[in-house]
Amino acid sequence: MAVRNLRVLFPTRDGRDTVKAIDGVDFDVRAGETFGIIGESGSGKTTLGRTLVSLIAPTEGQILHDGLDPATLRGAAFRAHRRDYQIVFQDPNAALNPRMTILDSVIEPAEIMQDGIDESRRKAGFALLARVGLPRELAGRYPHQLSGGQKQRVNIARVLMLRPKVIVCDEVVAALDVSIRGDILNLFADLQREFNLTYVFITHDISVVSHISDRIAVTYLGRLMELGAAEDIIERPLHPYTQALLSAEPVPLPSKLRVNRRIMLEGEIPSPVTPPSGCRFRTRCPAVRAQCADEVPAWRELEPGHWVACHFSTVDGPPSRGIDTQETTETEAFGRME
């Protein structure tokens, strides 16, 4: 997929203004990779994910699927194209019809697309349930009879029914117990190799995105702050916002053994209706300077494949003037983990 100058705007309730959910982003998703998108709540991650699979139409810009703009398709041509670009939603319970059995939910996409006959669809549905680790006896049950992890496996099986090329995973483990998140992430990795899938993995959890992604994009208030290989983003962040996100990650060590200090960001994320001028992050940036309010930072490639939107970031890292740090105690770490 290729995303070019994408903007997604929503009118406010009174119709006098617009919410700038996505406000000018550019990136590519390579075939066969896992492309991670991370950011705070309100940064536009979910809107971006839904737009990538044509659930939301872009206000401006383009999203190209293998060079084709799905916005130019209509009717049957659009439905046939869209089957290759699917999404797994955050809430596994809300994504399932409570009045349909598990097997019926899994085979419903094939019925809508009129793939095969009833017998072949049921056979494929049983096979996919087995592939995602669910026993055959669950096929006749209803969603309320399954655990959260089991319901998410059902959603994954349903998406695979159409054999898509790209799957957008929107906070797919956020509603699950920590004890089963690893199993679901490992399942995604196995399915990617088996079905030659491309993932766009949306999350607010740094540990999840670093575990599963090849490249990571960092979003803030509708724009990208940084983009690069997962190892580069985690080990050598070039933007102050990325550095602050990473510093908030709990570390399983006694406080006296920790060498990193948490970067404290003041205030809340601004309103996407009236975002700050210049750099979107400047109202919370611990290294803000006068230029940040006057000019929108250019989207620069500081190193091969490593992009950043900051006036003062260099290959040595983000600017550090005035950064307020604080040691992270064990109590704080466990509190954030909860």
HELIX and SHEET records of a PDB file:
HELIX    1   1 LYS A   45  LEU A   52  1                                   8    
HELIX    2   2 PRO A   70  THR A   72  5                                   3    
HELIX    3   3 GLY A   75  ARG A   82  1                                   8    
HELIX    4   4 ILE A  102  ILE A  112  1                                  11    
HELIX    5   5 ASP A  118  ARG A  131  1                                  14    
HELIX    6   6 ARG A  136  LEU A  138  5                                   3    
HELIX    7   7 PRO A  143  GLN A  145  5                                   3    
HELIX    8   8 GLY A  148  LEU A  160  1                                  13    
HELIX    9   9 VAL A  178  PHE A  195  1                                  18    
HELIX   10  10 ILE A  206  ILE A  212  1                                   7    
HELIX   11  11 ALA A  230  GLU A  235  1                                   6    
HELIX   12  12 PRO A  240  SER A  247  1                                   8    
HELIX   13  13 SER A  255  LEU A  257  5                                   3    
HELIX   14  14 GLN A  291  ASP A  294  1                                   4    
HELIX   15  15 GLU A  330  MET A  337  1                                   8    
SHEET    1   A 3 THR A  18  ASP A  28  0                                        
SHEET    2   A 3 ALA A   2  PRO A  11 -1                                        
SHEET    3   A 3 GLU A  60  LEU A  64 -1                                        
SHEET    1   B 8 TYR A  85  VAL A  88  0                                        
SHEET    2   B 8 VAL A 166  ASP A 170  1                                        
SHEET    3   B 8 THR A 198  THR A 203  1                                        
SHEET    4   B 8 THR A  34  ILE A  38  1                                        
SHEET    5   B 8 ARG A 215  TYR A 220  1                                        
SHEET    6   B 8 ARG A 223  ALA A 229 -1                                        
SHEET    7   B 8 HIS A 306  VAL A 308 -1                                        
SHEET    8   B 8 ARG A 300  GLU A 303 -1                                        
SHEET    1   C 2 ARG A 262  ILE A 263  0                                        
SHEET    2   C 2 THR A 325  GLN A 326 -1                                        
END                                                                             
